[in-house]
Amino acid sequence: MPGFKAAKDRLTLLLGSNVEGDLKLKPLLVYRSENPRALKNYVKSTLPVIWKANPKALVTSILFEEWFTKHFIPEPFESFSSTDQPNIDEITTDIVHLANRLPNIAVTVDDIDDLLCSHSQELTDEDLIELEAQVQ
């Protein structure tokens, strides 16, 4: 067709989710124009994407770092509530029941509590070096 020129619009879409798929991050869309004609009367903050502009529609290190620090890190923490976290007593009881199914092993709740208390301190660099030396 004479006079026809195909459009060379480009965009980059960055998607993110956890393995289970129950947490989907708001997609990052990089387009070459900050204010395209098609979205003339839209407020970009109401769009279902994070809108960014780059002349070549590429995710630069600056755009990625901004998305990573402002969206990738905070969004999972905002969606995770303390009610989703299992109770420590329930976990301890489950551990005791599982351990007691094994032959010749008798585990009590006190044993689990003692184990948790003995491992509550963070390891120092010296401790980590010593553990690594033991493994090798």
N, CA, C and O atoms as CSV, one atom per row, in Angstrom:
chain,resi,resn,atom,element,x,y,z
A,1,MET,N,N,0.833,-1.176,0.000
A,1,MET,CA,C,0.000,0.000,0.000
A,1,MET,C,C,0.886,1.252,0.000
A,1,MET,O,O,1.680,1.450,0.920
A,2,PRO,N,N,0.753,2.073,-1.005
A,2,PRO,CA,C,1.595,3.272,-1.051
A,2,PRO,C,C,1.226,4.247,0.071
A,2,PRO,O,O,0.053,4.447,0.384
A,3,GLY,N,N,2.242,4.835,0.653
A,3,GLY,CA,C,2.014,5.813,1.714
A,3,GLY,C,C,1.784,5.221,3.089
A,3,GLY,O,O,1.657,5.955,4.069
A,4,PHE,N,N,1.728,3.887,3.174
A,4,PHE,CA,C,1.494,3.251,4.473
A,4,PHE,C,C,2.814,3.020,5.185
A,4,PHE,O,O,3.775,2.520,4.601
A,5,LYS,N,N,2.844,3.391,6.455
A,5,LYS,CA,C,4.035,3.149,7.257
A,5,LYS,C,C,3.584,2.514,8.568
A,5,LYS,O,O,2.752,3.064,9.290
A,6,ALA,N,N,4.140,1.365,8.855
A,6,ALA,CA,C,3.762,0.657,10.085
A,6,ALA,C,C,4.260,1.428,11.302
A,6,ALA,O,O,5.350,2.000,11.293
A,7,ALA,N,N,3.449,1.431,12.334
A,7,ALA,CA,C,3.834,2.101,13.576
A,7,ALA,C,C,4.930,1.303,14.269
A,7,ALA,O,O,4.924,0.072,14.254
A,8,LYS,N,N,5.853,2.006,14.862
A,8,LYS,CA,C,6.953,1.350,15.562
A,8,LYS,C,C,6.881,1.638,17.060
A,8,LYS,O,O,7.895,1.862,17.719
A,9,ASP,N,N,5.691,1.625,17.560
A,9,ASP,CA,C,5.532,1.843,18.995
A,9,ASP,C,C,6.120,0.677,19.762
A,9,ASP,O,O,5.959,-0.485,19.389
A,10,ARG,N,N,6.792,1.008,20.825
A,10,ARG,CA,C,7.359,-0.022,21.689
A,10,ARG,C,C,6.983,0.289,23.118
A,10,ARG,O,O,6.797,1.441,23.509
A,11,LEU,N,N,6.879,-0.783,23.882
A,11,LEU,CA,C,6.690,-0.623,25.313
A,11,LEU,C,C,7.331,-1.812,26.010
A,11,LEU,O,O,7.515,-2.876,25.419
A,12,THR,N,N,7.663,-1.609,27.267
A,12,THR,CA,C,8.223,-2.684,28.075
A,12,THR,C,C,7.326,-2.856,29.280
A,12,THR,O,O,6.950,-1.880,29.930
A,13,LEU,N,N,6.984,-4.090,29.577
A,13,LEU,CA,C,6.113,-4.401,30.699
A,13,LEU,C,C,6.863,-5.325,31.642
A,13,LEU,O,O,7.305,-6.405,31.249
A,14,LEU,N,N,7.004,-4.893,32.891
A,14,LEU,CA,C,7.699,-5.682,33.900
A,14,LEU,C,C,6.665,-6.205,34.884
A,14,LEU,O,O,5.984,-5.428,35.554
A,15,LEU,N,N,6.552,-7.532,34.966
A,15,LEU,CA,C,5.571,-8.170,35.837
A,15,LEU,C,C,6.280,-8.827,37.011
A,15,LEU,O,O,7.434,-9.241,36.898
A,16,GLY,N,N,5.584,-8.921,38.139
A,16,GLY,CA,C,6.160,-9.580,39.306
A,16,GLY,C,C,5.094,-10.268,40.130
A,16,GLY,O,O,3.978,-9.767,40.272
A,17,SER,N,N,5.449,-11.427,40.674
A,17,SER,CA,C,4.521,-12.207,41.486
A,17,SER,C,C,5.328,-13.114,42.396
A,17,SER,O,O,6.516,-13.343,42.165
A,18,ASN,N,N,4.675,-13.632,43.438
A,18,ASN,CA,C,5.345,-14.648,44.247
A,18,ASN,C,C,5.080,-16.013,43.625
A,18,ASN,O,O,4.311,-16.127,42.670
A,19,VAL,N,N,5.709,-17.036,44.162
A,19,VAL,CA,C,5.613,-18.379,43.580
A,19,VAL,C,C,4.188,-18.909,43.640
A,19,VAL,O,O,3.718,-19.537,42.691
A,20,GLU,N,N,3.504,-18.662,44.737
A,20,GLU,CA,C,2.140,-19.173,44.888
A,20,GLU,C,C,1.150,-18.445,43.995
A,20,GLU,O,O,0.087,-18.985,43.688
A,21,GLY,N,N,1.473,-17.236,43.575
A,21,GLY,CA,C,0.595,-16.484,42.704
A,21,GLY,C,C,-0.483,-15.704,43.420
A,21,GLY,O,O,-1.339,-15.103,42.772
A,22,ASP,N,N,-0.464,-15.698,44.757
A,22,ASP,CA,C,-1.493,-14.952,45.474
A,22,ASP,C,C,-1.100,-13.492,45.690
A,22,ASP,O,O,-1.923,-12.694,46.138
A,23,LEU,N,N,0.132,-13.135,45.381
A,23,LEU,CA,C,0.576,-11.747,45.468
A,23,LEU,C,C,1.105,-11.336,44.099
A,23,LEU,O,O,2.148,-11.815,43.654
A,24,LYS,N,N,0.377,-10.449,43.441
A,24,LYS,CA,C,0.807,-9.952,42.139
A,24,LYS,C,C,1.124,-8.471,42.289
A,24,LYS,O,O,0.283,-7.682,42.719
A,25,LEU,N,N,2.346,-8.107,41.928
A,25,LEU,CA,C,2.758,-6.716,42.013
A,25,LEU,C,C,2.127,-5.913,40.885
A,25,LEU,O,O,1.801,-6.448,39.826
A,26,LYS,N,N,1.964,-4.633,41.131
A,26,LYS,CA,C,1.454,-3.748,40.092
A,26,LYS,C,C,2.496,-3.683,38.974
A,26,LYS,O,O,3.658,-3.384,39.247
A,27,PRO,N,N,2.112,-3.955,37.726
A,27,PRO,CA,C,3.092,-4.002,36.632
A,27,PRO,C,C,3.737,-2.638,36.370
A,27,PRO,O,O,3.116,-1.591,36.556
A,28,LEU,N,N,4.976,-2.681,35.941
A,28,LEU,CA,C,5.695,-1.479,35.520
A,28,LEU,C,C,5.622,-1.413,34.000
A,28,LEU,O,O,6.048,-2.344,33.317
A,29,LEU,N,N,5.086,-0.321,33.467
A,29,LEU,CA,C,4.981,-0.130,32.027
A,29,LEU,C,C,5.876,1.036,31.640
A,29,LEU,O,O,5.717,2.148,32.144
A,30,VAL,N,N,6.814,0.773,30.745
A,30,VAL,CA,C,7.708,1.821,30.254
A,30,VAL,C,C,7.350,2.084,28.799
A,30,VAL,O,O,7.413,1.190,27.955
A,31,TYR,N,N,6.973,3.332,28.523
A,31,TYR,CA,C,6.587,3.745,27.177
A,31,TYR,C,C,7.487,4.909,26.780
A,31,TYR,O,O,8.139,5.512,27.633
A,32,ARG,N,N,7.523,5.223,25.501
A,32,ARG,CA,C,8.440,6.269,25.054
A,32,ARG,C,C,7.941,7.679,25.386
A,32,ARG,O,O,8.729,8.624,25.397
A,33,SER,N,N,6.669,7.822,25.650
A,33,SER,CA,C,6.101,9.138,25.925
A,33,SER,C,C,5.528,9.192,27.340
A,33,SER,O,O,4.883,8.250,27.801
A,34,GLU,N,N,5.772,10.300,28.010
A,34,GLU,CA,C,5.226,10.485,29.358
A,34,GLU,C,C,3.713,10.711,29.297
A,34,GLU,O,O,2.972,10.226,30.151
A,35,ASN,N,N,3.258,11.459,28.271
A,35,ASN,CA,C,1.837,11.771,28.119
A,35,ASN,C,C,1.368,11.453,26.699
A,35,ASN,O,O,1.276,12.364,25.876
A,36,PRO,N,N,1.070,10.195,26.387
A,36,PRO,CA,C,0.619,9.863,25.029
A,36,PRO,C,C,-0.784,10.405,24.753
A,36,PRO,O,O,-1.581,10.605,25.670
A,37,ARG,N,N,-1.066,10.637,23.479
A,37,ARG,CA,C,-2.377,11.177,23.103
A,37,ARG,C,C,-3.528,10.278,23.519
A,37,ARG,O,O,-4.599,10.765,23.880
A,38,ALA,N,N,-3.318,8.983,23.470
A,38,ALA,CA,C,-4.390,8.037,23.804
A,38,ALA,C,C,-4.825,8.157,25.267
A,38,ALA,O,O,-5.949,7.795,25.613
A,39,LEU,N,N,-3.948,8.658,26.109
A,39,LEU,CA,C,-4.268,8.797,27.540
A,39,LEU,C,C,-4.357,10.262,27.949
A,39,LEU,O,O,-4.032,10.622,29.080
A,40,LYS,N,N,-4.799,11.100,27.020
A,40,LYS,CA,C,-4.813,12.542,27.244
A,40,LYS,C,C,-5.650,12.950,28.453
A,40,LYS,O,O,-5.236,13.825,29.215
A,41,ASN,N,N,-6.796,12.347,28.643
A,41,ASN,CA,C,-7.690,12.757,29.731
A,41,ASN,C,C,-7.655,11.813,30.929
A,41,ASN,O,O,-8.551,11.852,31.772
A,42,TYR,N,N,-6.637,10.972,31.013
A,42,TYR,CA,C,-6.525,10.026,32.124
A,42,TYR,C,C,-5.477,10.497,33.126
A,42,TYR,O,O,-4.446,11.064,32.764
A,43,VAL,N,N,-5.769,10.247,34.374
A,43,VAL,CA,C,-4.780,10.484,35.421
A,43,VAL,C,C,-3.971,9.196,35.547
A,43,VAL,O,O,-4.533,8.132,35.805
A,44,LYS,N,N,-2.681,9.286,35.370
A,44,LYS,CA,C,-1.849,8.071,35.320
A,44,LYS,C,C,-1.823,7.305,36.638
A,44,LYS,O,O,-1.594,6.095,36.643
A,45,SER,N,N,-2.052,7.983,37.738
A,45,SER,CA,C,-2.050,7.275,39.029
A,45,SER,C,C,-3.257,6.349,39.166
A,45,SER,O,O,-3.250,5.457,40.015
A,46,THR,N,N,-4.295,6.543,38.345
A,46,THR,CA,C,-5.470,5.669,38.407
A,46,THR,C,C,-5.340,4.455,37.486
A,46,THR,O,O,-6.177,3.554,37.536
A,47,LEU,N,N,-4.313,4.420,36.658
A,47,LEU,CA,C,-4.109,3.282,35.761
A,47,LEU,C,C,-3.679,2.055,36.560
A,47,LEU,O,O,-3.091,2.197,37.633
A,48,PRO,N,N,-3.960,0.857,36.059
A,48,PRO,CA,C,-3.582,-0.361,36.786
A,48,PRO,C,C,-2.106,-0.731,36.609
A,48,PRO,O,O,-1.725,-1.877,36.846
A,49,VAL,N,N,-1.277,0.227,36.197
A,49,VAL,CA,C,0.156,-0.002,36.019
A,49,VAL,C,C,0.926,1.179,36.602
A,49,VAL,O,O,0.365,2.245,36.858
A,50,ILE,N,N,2.215,0.964,36.804
A,50,ILE,CA,C,3.116,2.052,37.169
A,50,ILE,C,C,3.673,2.582,35.853
A,50,ILE,O,O,4.423,1.885,35.169
A,51,TRP,N,N,3.312,3.803,35.498
A,51,TRP,CA,C,3.651,4.367,34.195
A,51,TRP,C,C,4.972,5.125,34.290
A,51,TRP,O,O,5.122,6.024,35.118
A,52,LYS,N,N,5.928,4.755,33.435
A,52,LYS,CA,C,7.209,5.459,33.348
A,52,LYS,C,C,7.512,5.711,31.883
A,52,LYS,O,O,7.009,5.013,31.003
A,53,ALA,N,N,8.347,6.724,31.628
A,53,ALA,CA,C,8.689,7.070,30.249
A,53,ALA,C,C,10.191,6.969,30.031
A,53,ALA,O,O,10.993,7.276,30.913
A,54,ASN,N,N,10.545,6.526,28.822
A,54,ASN,CA,C,11.928,6.447,28.368
A,54,ASN,C,C,11.883,6.572,26.853
A,54,ASN,O,O,11.053,5.918,26.221
A,55,PRO,N,N,12.742,7.387,26.244
A,55,PRO,CA,C,12.669,7.587,24.791
A,55,PRO,C,C,12.731,6.301,23.965
A,55,PRO,O,O,12.159,6.245,22.877
A,56,LYS,N,N,13.413,5.274,24.462
A,56,LYS,CA,C,13.488,4.007,23.732
A,56,LYS,C,C,12.592,2.939,24.345
A,56,LYS,O,O,12.632,1.783,23.924
A,57,ALA,N,N,11.796,3.306,25.319
A,57,ALA,CA,C,10.871,2.388,26.008
A,57,ALA,C,C,11.612,1.226,26.653
A,57,ALA,O,O,11.124,0.096,26.652
A,58,LEU,N,N,12.786,1.501,27.202
A,58,LEU,CA,C,13.580,0.481,27.871
A,58,LEU,C,C,13.606,0.727,29.377
A,58,LEU,O,O,13.467,1.860,29.837
A,59,VAL,N,N,13.782,-0.340,30.124
A,59,VAL,CA,C,13.928,-0.214,31.572
A,59,VAL,C,C,15.397,0.071,31.849
A,59,VAL,O,O,16.246,-0.811,31.715
A,60,THR,N,N,15.687,1.293,32.230
A,60,THR,CA,C,17.062,1.656,32.564
A,60,THR,C,C,17.341,1.272,34.008
A,60,THR,O,O,16.429,0.917,34.755
A,61,SER,N,N,18.594,1.345,34.386
A,61,SER,CA,C,18.951,0.997,35.762
A,61,SER,C,C,18.295,1.944,36.756
A,61,SER,O,O,17.942,1.530,37.860
A,62,ILE,N,N,18.126,3.196,36.385
A,62,ILE,CA,C,17.483,4.164,37.280
A,62,ILE,C,C,16.008,3.823,37.454
A,62,ILE,O,O,15.498,3.840,38.575
A,63,LEU,N,N,15.314,3.511,36.352
A,63,LEU,CA,C,13.901,3.126,36.445
A,63,LEU,C,C,13.733,1.843,37.247
A,63,LEU,O,O,12.822,1.732,38.067
A,64,PHE,N,N,14.620,0.867,37.008
A,64,PHE,CA,C,14.525,-0.395,37.728
A,64,PHE,C,C,14.773,-0.193,39.218
A,64,PHE,O,O,14.053,-0.744,40.050
A,65,GLU,N,N,15.781,0.587,39.550
A,65,GLU,CA,C,16.093,0.825,40.964
A,65,GLU,C,C,14.938,1.537,41.667
A,65,GLU,O,O,14.603,1.212,42.806
A,66,GLU,N,N,14.333,2.503,40.985
A,66,GLU,CA,C,13.185,3.210,41.562
A,66,GLU,C,C,12.010,2.249,41.778
A,66,GLU,O,O,11.383,2.264,42.837
A,67,TRP,N,N,11.711,1.411,40.771
A,67,TRP,CA,C,10.628,0.433,40.907
A,67,TRP,C,C,10.937,-0.560,42.018
A,67,TRP,O,O,10.059,-0.915,42.804
A,68,PHE,N,N,12.180,-1.004,42.081
A,68,PHE,CA,C,12.585,-1.997,43.078
A,68,PHE,C,C,12.425,-1.452,44.493
A,68,PHE,O,O,11.880,-2.139,45.357
A,69,THR,N,N,12.888,-0.233,44.743
A,69,THR,CA,C,12.842,0.321,46.099
A,69,THR,C,C,11.458,0.827,46.490
A,69,THR,O,O,11.081,0.746,47.659
A,70,LYS,N,N,10.698,1.346,45.530
A,70,LYS,CA,C,9.391,1.920,45.870
A,70,LYS,C,C,8.227,0.942,45.758
A,70,LYS,O,O,7.175,1.166,46.358
A,71,HIS,N,N,8.398,-0.141,44.999
A,71,HIS,CA,C,7.277,-1.057,44.780
A,71,HIS,C,C,7.603,-2.511,45.100
A,71,HIS,O,O,6.851,-3.167,45.820
A,72,PHE,N,N,8.718,-3.026,44.573
A,72,PHE,CA,C,9.039,-4.442,44.744
A,72,PHE,C,C,9.269,-4.801,46.209
A,72,PHE,O,O,8.811,-5.850,46.661
A,73,ILE,N,N,9.961,-3.964,46.947
A,73,ILE,CA,C,10.238,-4.264,48.353
A,73,ILE,C,C,9.031,-3.970,49.246
A,73,ILE,O,O,8.666,-4.833,50.045
A,74,PRO,N,N,8.390,-2.795,49.156
A,74,PRO,CA,C,7.296,-2.493,50.106
A,74,PRO,C,C,5.987,-3.247,49.876
A,74,PRO,O,O,5.300,-3.564,50.847
A,75,GLU,N,N,5.619,-3.544,48.640
A,75,GLU,CA,C,4.300,-4.137,48.386
A,75,GLU,C,C,4.073,-5.470,49.087
A,75,GLU,O,O,2.994,-5.667,49.646
A,76,PRO,N,N,5.024,-6.394,49.088
A,76,PRO,CA,C,4.778,-7.645,49.823
A,76,PRO,C,C,4.567,-7.425,51.322
A,76,PRO,O,O,3.762,-8.118,51.945
A,77,PHE,N,N,5.286,-6.463,51.899
A,77,PHE,CA,C,5.120,-6.193,53.322
A,77,PHE,C,C,3.755,-5.589,53.619
A,77,PHE,O,O,3.166,-5.870,54.663
A,78,GLU,N,N,3.245,-4.759,52.708
A,78,GLU,CA,C,1.928,-4.162,52.904
A,78,GLU,C,C,0.824,-5.213,52.816
A,78,GLU,O,O,-0.180,-5.125,53.523
A,79,SER,N,N,1.009,-6.202,51.952
A,79,SER,CA,C,-0.037,-7.212,51.775
A,79,SER,C,C,0.003,-8.285,52.850
A,79,SER,O,O,-0.992,-8.971,53.085
A,80,PHE,N,N,1.151,-8.432,53.505
A,80,PHE,CA,C,1.293,-9.464,54.539
A,80,PHE,C,C,0.826,-8.893,55.865
A,80,PHE,O,O,1.379,-7.902,56.343
A,81,SER,N,N,-0.179,-9.501,56.462
A,81,SER,CA,C,-0.659,-9.036,57.760
A,81,SER,C,C,-0.273,-10.036,58.834
A,81,SER,O,O,0.017,-11.198,58.549
A,82,SER,N,N,-0.273,-9.572,60.057
A,82,SER,CA,C,0.126,-10.447,61.165
A,82,SER,C,C,-0.885,-11.564,61.384
A,82,SER,O,O,-0.552,-12.574,62.003
A,83,THR,N,N,-2.107,-11.410,60.894
A,83,THR,CA,C,-3.102,-12.476,61.054
A,83,THR,C,C,-2.794,-13.665,60.161
A,83,THR,O,O,-3.234,-14.782,60.435
A,84,ASP,N,N,-2.031,-13.428,59.082
A,84,ASP,CA,C,-1.652,-14.519,58.189
A,84,ASP,C,C,-0.587,-15.415,58.801
A,84,ASP,O,O,-0.422,-16.569,58.406
A,85,GLN,N,N,0.129,-14.868,59.766
A,85,GLN,CA,C,1.234,-15.607,60.361
A,85,GLN,C,C,0.705,-16.657,61.332
A,85,GLN,O,O,-0.138,-16.351,62.176
A,86,PRO,N,N,1.190,-17.884,61.221
A,86,PRO,CA,C,0.712,-18.931,62.129
A,86,PRO,C,C,1.187,-18.689,63.559
A,86,PRO,O,O,2.221,-18.062,63.793
A,87,ASN,N,N,0.419,-19.194,64.490
A,87,ASN,CA,C,0.726,-19.053,65.905
A,87,ASN,C,C,1.895,-19.970,66.259
A,87,ASN,O,O,1.954,-21.103,65.781
A,88,ILE,N,N,2.832,-19.494,67.095
A,88,ILE,CA,C,4.006,-20.290,67.459
A,88,ILE,C,C,3.606,-21.542,68.225
A,88,ILE,O,O,4.268,-22.573,68.109
A,89,ASP,N,N,2.530,-21.465,69.007
A,89,ASP,CA,C,2.078,-22.645,69.753
A,89,ASP,C,C,1.585,-23.740,68.804
A,89,ASP,O,O,1.834,-24.923,69.034
A,90,GLU,N,N,0.888,-23.342,67.744
A,90,GLU,CA,C,0.414,-24.318,66.757
A,90,GLU,C,C,1.587,-24.987,66.049
A,90,GLU,O,O,1.578,-26.196,65.814
A,91,ILE,N,N,2.584,-24.197,65.716
A,91,ILE,CA,C,3.760,-24.752,65.037
A,91,ILE,C,C,4.490,-25.723,65.955
A,91,ILE,O,O,4.890,-26.807,65.531
A,92,THR,N,N,4.660,-25.330,67.214
A,92,THR,CA,C,5.345,-26.195,68.182
A,92,THR,C,C,4.598,-27.508,68.353
A,92,THR,O,O,5.216,-28.572,68.393
A,93,THR,N,N,3.283,-27.442,68.453
A,93,THR,CA,C,2.474,-28.652,68.602
A,93,THR,C,C,2.616,-29.556,67.374
A,93,THR,O,O,2.723,-30.775,67.507
A,94,ASP,N,N,2.618,-28.956,66.183
A,94,ASP,CA,C,2.797,-29.744,64.957
A,94,ASP,C,C,4.159,-30.436,64.932
A,94,ASP,O,O,4.266,-31.590,64.517
A,95,ILE,N,N,5.195,-29.729,65.376
A,95,ILE,CA,C,6.539,-30.321,65.409
A,95,ILE,C,C,6.572,-31.508,66.357
A,95,ILE,O,O,7.146,-32.550,66.039
A,96,VAL,N,N,5.949,-31.348,67.533
A,96,VAL,CA,C,5.929,-32.436,68.521
A,96,VAL,C,C,5.199,-33.650,67.957
A,96,VAL,O,O,5.670,-34.778,68.102
A,97,HIS,N,N,4.048,-33.428,67.313
A,97,HIS,CA,C,3.286,-34.547,66.742
A,97,HIS,C,C,4.073,-35.260,65.641
A,97,HIS,O,O,4.074,-36.490,65.573
A,98,LEU,N,N,4.738,-34.493,64.784
A,98,LEU,CA,C,5.531,-35.107,63.717
A,98,LEU,C,C,6.711,-35.895,64.279
A,98,LEU,O,O,7.001,-36.999,63.819
A,99,ALA,N,N,7.387,-35.328,65.272
A,99,ALA,CA,C,8.550,-36.013,65.851
A,99,ALA,C,C,8.139,-37.276,66.589
A,99,ALA,O,O,8.860,-38.273,66.557
A,100,ASN,N,N,6.996,-37.246,67.248
A,100,ASN,CA,C,6.552,-38.420,68.007
A,100,ASN,C,C,6.076,-39.557,67.101
A,100,ASN,O,O,5.907,-40.681,67.574
A,101,ARG,N,N,5.861,-39.296,65.836
A,101,ARG,CA,C,5.501,-40.364,64.897
A,101,ARG,C,C,6.706,-41.235,64.554
A,101,ARG,O,O,6.557,-42.384,64.136
A,102,LEU,N,N,7.896,-40.676,64.736
A,102,LEU,CA,C,9.112,-41.432,64.437
A,102,LEU,C,C,9.376,-42.443,65.545
A,102,LEU,O,O,9.089,-42.168,66.710
A,103,PRO,N,N,9.916,-43.605,65.201
A,103,PRO,CA,C,10.183,-44.617,66.230
A,103,PRO,C,C,11.351,-44.196,67.133
A,103,PRO,O,O,12.314,-43.576,66.681
A,104,ASN,N,N,11.239,-44.545,68.410
A,104,ASN,CA,C,12.291,-44.325,69.410
A,104,ASN,C,C,12.601,-42.856,69.673
A,104,ASN,O,O,13.701,-42.529,70.119
A,105,ILE,N,N,11.657,-41.973,69.405
A,105,ILE,CA,C,11.869,-40.551,69.692
A,105,ILE,C,C,10.693,-40.047,70.515
A,105,ILE,O,O,9.531,-40.229,70.152
A,106,ALA,N,N,11.026,-39.408,71.633
A,106,ALA,CA,C,10.005,-38.796,72.483
A,106,ALA,C,C,10.326,-37.312,72.601
A,106,ALA,O,O,11.324,-36.936,73.215
A,107,VAL,N,N,9.489,-36.480,72.019
A,107,VAL,CA,C,9.702,-35.035,72.026
A,107,VAL,C,C,8.537,-34.378,72.743
A,107,VAL,O,O,7.381,-34.751,72.547
A,108,THR,N,N,8.856,-33.392,73.580
A,108,THR,CA,C,7.815,-32.637,74.283
A,108,THR,C,C,7.867,-31.183,73.832
A,108,THR,O,O,8.803,-30.761,73.154
A,109,VAL,N,N,6.859,-30.436,74.214
A,109,VAL,CA,C,6.811,-29.011,73.891
A,109,VAL,C,C,7.979,-28.290,74.553
A,109,VAL,O,O,8.540,-27.356,73.980
A,110,ASP,N,N,8.350,-28.724,75.771
A,110,ASP,CA,C,9.482,-28.104,76.472
A,110,ASP,C,C,10.782,-28.290,75.691
A,110,ASP,O,O,11.629,-27.396,75.675
A,111,ASP,N,N,10.943,-29.444,75.047
A,111,ASP,CA,C,12.144,-29.684,74.240
A,111,ASP,C,C,12.237,-28.677,73.091
A,111,ASP,O,O,13.312,-28.155,72.795
A,112,ILE,N,N,11.117,-28.416,72.461
A,112,ILE,CA,C,11.090,-27.464,71.343
A,112,ILE,C,C,11.368,-26.056,71.851
A,112,ILE,O,O,12.122,-25.310,71.227
A,113,ASP,N,N,10.763,-25.683,72.985
A,113,ASP,CA,C,10.998,-24.361,73.567
A,113,ASP,C,C,12.469,-24.175,73.925
A,113,ASP,O,O,13.039,-23.113,73.676
A,114,ASP,N,N,13.088,-25.204,74.509
A,114,ASP,CA,C,14.512,-25.131,74.853
A,114,ASP,C,C,15.365,-24.963,73.594
A,114,ASP,O,O,16.328,-24.196,73.583
A,115,LEU,N,N,15.005,-25.677,72.551
A,115,LEU,CA,C,15.746,-25.583,71.294
A,115,LEU,C,C,15.643,-24.175,70.699
A,115,LEU,O,O,16.636,-23.621,70.228
A,116,LEU,N,N,14.445,-23.606,70.723
A,116,LEU,CA,C,14.258,-22.252,70.197
A,116,LEU,C,C,15.028,-21.227,71.016
A,116,LEU,O,O,15.623,-20.306,70.457
A,117,CYS,N,N,15.021,-21.381,72.343
A,117,CYS,CA,C,15.749,-20.445,73.210
A,117,CYS,C,C,17.252,-20.541,72.982
A,117,CYS,O,O,17.947,-19.525,72.997
A,118,SER,N,N,17.754,-21.743,72.773
A,118,SER,CA,C,19.196,-21.913,72.582
A,118,SER,C,C,19.669,-21.363,71.239
A,118,SER,O,O,20.862,-21.122,71.058
A,119,HIS,N,N,18.755,-21.164,70.302
A,119,HIS,CA,C,19.127,-20.650,68.982
A,119,HIS,C,C,18.583,-19.240,68.728
A,119,HIS,O,O,18.459,-18.824,67.577
A,120,SER,N,N,18.263,-18.516,69.780
A,120,SER,CA,C,17.653,-17.201,69.600
A,120,SER,C,C,18.672,-16.099,69.334
A,120,SER,O,O,18.310,-15.045,68.811
A,121,GLN,N,N,19.948,-16.320,69.683
A,121,GLN,CA,C,20.966,-15.296,69.464
A,121,GLN,C,C,21.487,-15.366,68.032
A,121,GLN,O,O,21.613,-16.442,67.447
A,122,GLU,N,N,21.788,-14.185,67.482
A,122,GLU,CA,C,22.336,-14.146,66.133
A,122,GLU,C,C,23.778,-14.623,66.151
A,122,GLU,O,O,24.499,-14.427,67.129
A,123,LEU,N,N,24.183,-15.246,65.070
A,123,LEU,CA,C,25.550,-15.724,64.950
A,123,LEU,C,C,26.487,-14.567,64.606
A,123,LEU,O,O,26.149,-13.698,63.803
A,124,THR,N,N,27.663,-14.569,65.222
A,124,THR,CA,C,28.679,-13.569,64.907
A,124,THR,C,C,29.481,-14.043,63.701
A,124,THR,O,O,29.330,-15.178,63.247
A,125,ASP,N,N,30.330,-13.168,63.193
A,125,ASP,CA,C,31.190,-13.550,62.071
A,125,ASP,C,C,32.106,-14.706,62.455
A,125,ASP,O,O,32.359,-15.604,61.651
A,126,GLU,N,N,32.601,-14.675,63.687
A,126,GLU,CA,C,33.476,-15.754,64.154
A,126,GLU,C,C,32.728,-17.084,64.189
A,126,GLU,O,O,33.273,-18.121,63.812
A,127,ASP,N,N,31.472,-17.047,64.647
A,127,ASP,CA,C,30.662,-18.271,64.682
A,127,ASP,C,C,30.458,-18.836,63.276
A,127,ASP,O,O,30.543,-20.045,63.063
A,128,LEU,N,N,30.191,-17.951,62.329
A,128,LEU,CA,C,29.980,-18.393,60.949
A,128,LEU,C,C,31.255,-18.981,60.349
A,128,LEU,O,O,31.204,-19.977,59.627
A,129,ILE,N,N,32.399,-18.361,60.649
A,129,ILE,CA,C,33.680,-18.889,60.152
A,129,ILE,C,C,33.944,-20.265,60.740
A,129,ILE,O,O,34.404,-21.170,60.043
A,130,GLU,N,N,33.651,-20.419,62.034
A,130,GLU,CA,C,33.850,-21.712,62.696
A,130,GLU,C,C,32.941,-22.786,62.097
A,130,GLU,O,O,33.378,-23.914,61.868
A,131,LEU,N,N,31.675,-22.436,61.843
A,131,LEU,CA,C,30.746,-23.393,61.235
A,131,LEU,C,C,31.199,-23.789,59.832
A,131,LEU,O,O,31.118,-24.956,59.450
A,132,GLU,N,N,31.670,-22.817,59.079
A,132,GLU,CA,C,32.132,-23.113,57.725
A,132,GLU,C,C,33.358,-24.023,57.755
A,132,GLU,O,O,33.500,-24.907,56.910
A,133,ALA,N,N,34.240,-23.808,58.729
A,133,ALA,CA,C,35.427,-24.660,58.857
A,133,ALA,C,C,35.033,-26.087,59.220
A,133,ALA,O,O,35.677,-27.038,58.775
A,134,GLN,N,N,33.977,-26.247,60.027
A,134,GLN,CA,C,33.513,-27.580,60.419
A,134,GLN,C,C,32.931,-28.334,59.223
A,134,GLN,O,O,33.083,-29.551,59.117
A,135,VAL,N,N,32.274,-27.617,58.340
A,135,VAL,CA,C,31.650,-28.239,57.176
A,135,VAL,C,C,32.709,-28.738,56.200
A,135,VAL,O,O,32.542,-29.789,55.580
A,136,GLN,N,N,33.785,-27.992,56.066
A,136,GLN,CA,C,34.834,-28.367,55.101
A,136,GLN,C,C,35.717,-29.384,55.685
A,136,GLN,O,O,36.661,-29.830,55.032
